[in-house]
Structure formats: C-alpha cells, structure tokens
Amino acid sequence: MSKKSPILGAILGFFVLGIFYSTGFSKQGIIAVVALIAVSWIISILVDPSVAAVVNLVGAFLGYKWSNDHNAAIGGGGEM
C-alpha cells in the first residue's frame, strides 16, 4: 500500500471526492459521501445555500484526517 497525500485529500475533500481518495471505495467512504450530500441538501433547503458550504469544510477535514489515518495504519506516519 502506498502513502496518501493529506493535502490532496483535503483539497479533494472540499469537493467531497477526497473521502473516496482517503478511504478508497469502502463502506466508510460511501456512507460519509452520502451523508455529506444529504446534509448539504437539507441545509441548503431549510437554512440557506451559502451555509451549506460548511459541509465542504467538513469534507476537507475528513479527507485530510483519513489520509493521515491511512498513512499511520500502513506505518508511514502522518504528514508527508
């Protein structure tokens, strides 16, 4: 297994794609993407579409964190 870039995970995570980058197409990644899309949709309808951008920040954080977790799990450490 190779190390994954936490920075790339965060950048892609801002567009929710980093979840798949950092976790692969695992059950955890699919559930997270579906949940983030649903939360974003609900917030944009009930509150305001501009507030739904907070979900993008959560996606960026998860992409970064799970990339670091992946690197730690394979023994590669966190930051690249």
Backbone as a ProteinNet text record, in pm:
[ID]
protein_1_A
[PRIMARY]
MSKKSPILGAILGFFVLGIFYSTGFSKQGIIAVVALIAVSWIISILVDPSVAAVVNLVGAFLGYKWSNDHNAAIGGGGEM
[TERTIARY]
84	0	88.9	44	122.8	62.4	148.4	104	13.5	-77.8	-169.1	-138.5	-147.2	-118.6	-235.1	-212	-318.4	-365.4	-273.2	-309.5	-403.2	-370.7	-459	-593.1	-591.5	-715.5	-802.9	-739.5	-814.9	-870.9	-790.1	-836.6	-951.7	-935.4	-1043.9	-1162.4	-1134.7	-1240.5	-1331.1	-1276	-1358.1	-1469.3	-1443.5	-1542.9	-1603.1	-1588	-1638.3	-1566.6	-1488.5	-1418.6	-1300.4	-1250.3	-1138.6	-1173.6	-1301.1	-1344.4	-1310.7	-1340.6	-1307.5	-1156.5	-1086.2	-939.8	-879.5	-925.7	-863.2	-907.3	-1028	-1075.4	-1081.7	-1069.8	-1096.5	-1247.9	-1292.7	-1437.2	-1483	-1464.8	-1503.2	-1641.8	-1692.6	-1823.9	-1821.7	-1714	-1699.9	-1704	-1634.8	-1632.1	-1765.7	-1833.4	-1963.6	-2066.3	-2067.3	-2161.6	-2132.6	-2006	-1969.3	-2010.6	-1988.4	-2025.1	-2176	-2250.2	-2396.4	-2448.2	-2392.1	-2435.4	-2403	-2284.1	-2246.8	-2333.9	-2365.8	-2453.1	-2592.9	-2644	-2777.9	-2782.8	-2683.3	-2679.6	-2669.6	-2586.2	-2571.9	-2704.3	-2772.8	-2900.7	-3004.9	-3011.2	-3109.3	-3079.6	-2952.6	-2917.2	-2949.7	-2922.2	-2948.1	-3097.2	-3180.6	-3325.5	-3381.2	-3341.7	-3400.3	-3339.3	-3211.2	-3145.6	-3112.5	-3000.5	-2954.8	-2846.9	-2846.7	-2744.2	-2601	-2580.1	-2443.5	-2395.4	-2485.8	-2448.7	-2409.8	-2460.9	-2429.9	-2282.7	-2209.7	-2066.5	-1988	-2046.3	-1981.3	-1956.9	-2044.6	-2029.1	-1901.9	-1866.7	-1743.3	-1621.7	-1626.7	-1516.5	-1504.9	-1617.7	-1616.6	-1557.3	-1593.1	-1536.3	-1386.2	-1338.3	-1194	-1123.4	-1183.2	-1124.5	-1118.6	-1227.7	-1229.8	-1129.8	-1118.6	-1020.1	-879	-847.8	-715.9	-692.2	-789.7	-774.6	-763.5	-850.5	-848.9	-727.6	-671.8	-545.8	-433.2	-429.7	-329.6	-348.8	-472.5	-500.1	-454.3	-477.5	-433.6	-281.5	-211.9	-66.1	-14.4	-78.5	-37.4	-63.1	-171.4	-206.2	-106.9	-51.8	44.3	187.1	200.8	331.7	410.7	344.1	414.6	412.1	356.7	347.7	234.2	220.7	111.6	146	200.8	231.7	333.4	322.6	419.9	529.1
-117.2	0	124	225.3	347.1	455.1	551.3	663.4	753.4	819.4	913	1053.1	1148.7	1287.2	1348.3	1392.1	1456.3	1587.3	1658.5	1785	1758.1	1657.8	1622.5	1572.6	1497.3	1451.4	1567.9	1672.8	1790.3	1868.2	1886.1	1960.8	1887.2	1758.5	1680.2	1669.1	1665.5	1656.9	1778.4	1892.8	2013	1991.5	1906.6	1872.9	1735.3	1682.7	1555.3	1435.4	1454.8	1343.4	1293.6	1376	1335	1222.7	1208.1	1097.6	965.5	957.6	835.4	820.5	931.3	924.6	870.1	919.7	882.6	747	704.3	576.2	467	503.9	409.2	395.7	307	288.5	187.4	227	141.5	179.8	98.3	124.6	258.3	286.2	411.3	531.3	522.4	631.9	656.7	550.2	564.3	623.3	575.9	629.8	777.7	813.8	953.4	1043.9	1001.4	1083.4	1101.4	994.1	1003.6	1093.5	1078.5	1161.2	1308.6	1338	1477.5	1540.8	1465.4	1517.7	1543.2	1449.9	1467.1	1586.5	1600.8	1713.4	1845.4	1849.1	1971	2008.3	1909.6	1933.2	1984.9	1921.9	1962.7	2104.2	2132.5	2266.9	2372	2342	2441	2467.7	2368.6	2388.1	2458.5	2412.8	2463.5	2594.8	2614.9	2732.5	2829.9	2806.2	2894.3	2820.5	2832.2	2761.9	2800.5	2923.2	2963.2	2895	2859.7	2790.1	2645.5	2590.7	2453.3	2435.6	2545	2536.8	2483.6	2486.8	2430.9	2281.6	2216.7	2074	2050.9	2144	2131.5	2134.8	2218.8	2225.5	2095.8	2037.7	1908.4	1801.5	1803.4	1708.1	1724.2	1847.7	1873.3	1820.4	1843.3	1792.7	1640.2	1576.5	1430	1372.8	1435.3	1390.3	1397.9	1506.9	1525.4	1424.9	1414.2	1327	1180.2	1136.7	995.2	960.1	1055.1	1029.3	1009.2	1093.7	1077.1	945	908.3	781.1	663.1	672.6	566.3	553	667	663.1	606.3	640.4	586.7	436.3	389.9	249.2	162.9	218.9	139.9	161.8	239.6	259.8	371.2	454.4	560.8	692.2	697.6	824.1	906.3	1028.9	1115.9	1204.4	1321.3	1419.6	1365.2	1409.8	1373	1475.2
0	0	0	-66.5	-73.4	15.3	49	131.3	48.3	115.6	50.2	99.7	11.4	45.6	123.2	247.4	324.6	260.5	196.5	131.5	14.1	-66	-177.5	-124.8	-14.8	47.2	92	146.4	191.1	73.2	-31.7	-149.2	-216.6	-237.5	-297.5	-202.8	-72.3	27.6	25.4	-12.2	-23.7	-126.9	-224.7	-327.1	-301.8	-182.3	-131.7	-194.9	-298.5	-363.1	-281.1	-189.7	-105.6	-11.5	16.5	102	33.5	-95.9	-169.3	-185.2	-202.4	-213.3	-84.6	29.2	155.7	208.6	177.1	229.2	123.3	-2.7	-108.8	-120.6	-202.5	-215	-111	15.3	126.9	176.4	265.6	324.8	398.6	471.8	545.6	450.5	338.6	243.1	176.7	138	72.1	167.1	292	390.8	416.9	428.5	454.4	339.7	216.2	100	92	108.2	102.6	214.8	334	447.1	423.8	373.8	348.9	240.3	137.7	31.4	85.9	165.8	222.7	317.6	402.6	496.4	420.7	318.6	237.7	171.5	118.5	50.7	150.2	267.3	368.5	419.4	445.8	492.8	387.3	262.1	156.6	139.8	168.5	157.8	281.7	399.2	522.8	571.3	549.6	604.5	491.9	425.8	319.4	240.1	109.5	31.5	68.1	111.5	146.9	274.7	363.4	486.9	456.2	348.7	311.4	276.2	255	225.8	344.8	463.9	581.8	561.3	488.9	460.4	379.7	292	214.7	307.1	408.3	503.8	583.5	618.2	687.9	597.3	469.2	373.5	360.6	359	351.2	475.8	591.9	716.1	716.3	676.5	675.6	575.8	458.7	360.2	415	483.4	544.4	656.8	746.4	863.1	822.6	733.5	696.6	611.8	537.6	466.9	568.1	671.1	777.3	850.5	877.8	944.7	859.2	730	638.5	642	636.3	639.4	771.2	880.8	1010.6	1018.7	957.3	961.6	883	775.7	697.8	746.9	853.8	911.8	846.8	769.2	700.2	772.9	891.2	962	909.5	958.8	920.1	802.8	829.6	726.9	628.4	505	403.7	399.1
[MASK]
++++++++++++++++++++++++++++++++++++++++++++++++++++++++++++++++++++++++++++++++

